[in-house]
Amino acid sequence: MLNPTQILLIIVVSVLTAILVVIGIQVVYLLKESRRSIEKFNKILGDFGQVSEAVAKPITSLSNSFNNLSGFGGLFAWLINLFSKKREEKKDE
């Protein structure tokens, strides 16, 4: 026959086993939920990458346009300088 100490030990071991099984199941659910959250976050990052590319293209185009305009500005400055030199030469003659 089992004495009270052995019965108490069997009950405690059984309760702890049940608690550990429940905790293990909860950990599995937590890992599944974490996986779903990471997949959603990855999708959000992918969408953000597409949006940033869509925004960057017009900005790059605008920057190139400004660079072209500054090139034309240099050309106009050179032409104005050339014509002003010719006018000065004509005035000196």
PyMOL commands that set and color helices and strands:
alter all, ss='L'
color gray80, all
select helices_A, chain A and resi 4-92
alter helices_A, ss='H'
color red, helices_A
deselect
rebuild
show_as cartoon
